């Protein structure tokens, strides 16, 4: 039996979008869902109750980082990730496969797994499909991810490709023994991803408590995406993910890949687009039929004084906000913009928040992170409502920042 169940409750008549609910051992969450990222067991700077108050129903933790410290065995002894971080809702863990791409300068990949040089103490850390599953079984989340080989999505010399140091590092690592052949690298990654998924399935010791999702790779090549999707979906899994997207390619490429790949995944299982993203990307993916998302943008940008709003980002360090009495976004109901809803008087002005950042006071990043987390949860809630009405033009009128994704 699967550890989760998925029920579709509404469908768009004009697109592939659908509204659903996923039930897990630690409760349910509505889809389309946006998962705040708590990489090391914490959504940075935010108390779990405040994360929940933004509307978040499920969080993401990262296997690689929790493996390095404090270690899965310790977390298991202390009751698993839910008890460890005092979050009683659903949790999903990434397997560590993405870190083989993002930390390419500090690792080597072979057919059996990945060897990392720990950024904590320089020690050699080995992750194989079996070890990635063992760690996730010990951590105890509700949804776990297969260990996959995430290649650079596009070659470094592709016309119009934006410079991305992660892609550069990955290409440099993968070409150490000769001239880099991007097509060959995609083929190797696809073949490894399938073999590693099969090994993950065999290694999984808690299938009745933790749902294992497979991941489709293939870079920006649609034919290779189809090849990988056919084989990943050939295994009967509780859910499926699209990986290797939003790692250096432009927005129109992200939309093209997702629109092609999402319909290839089983329609009765949750579909998860990993590491995405901006509002335009979320809208395009939801309309393609994707159900789950995660991204560090709300909190990472929040810690850098960049606030998301319906019309675009507000960069609160700018001098023009030095004496601005308005909240971050008038009409927003977050704890920074409308504290009356949360038990205290008066909003925090843009001028005050800018002052906090200028003085390096920790309250500044907290307030903007809370606003951004609420922005994305409100965005997803309105998307779920729009799927039932099919009023997409009305949606982008309210959220013009997402219009490119329509």
Beta strands, then each sheet from edge to edge (+ up, - down):
strand 1: 5-11
strand 2: 18-24
strand 3: 27-31
strand 4: 33-37
strand 5: 58-62
strand 6: 90-94
strand 7: 107-109
strand 8: 113-117
strand 9: 124-128
strand 10: 143-145
strand 11: 211-216
strand 12: 239-242
strand 13: 270-273
strand 14: 292-295
strand 15: 306-307
strand 16: 314-315
sheet 1: 1+ 2- 3+
sheet 2: 4+ 5+ 6+ 10+ 11+ 12+ 13+ 14+ 4+
sheet 3: 7+ 8- 9+
sheet 4: 15+ 16-
end
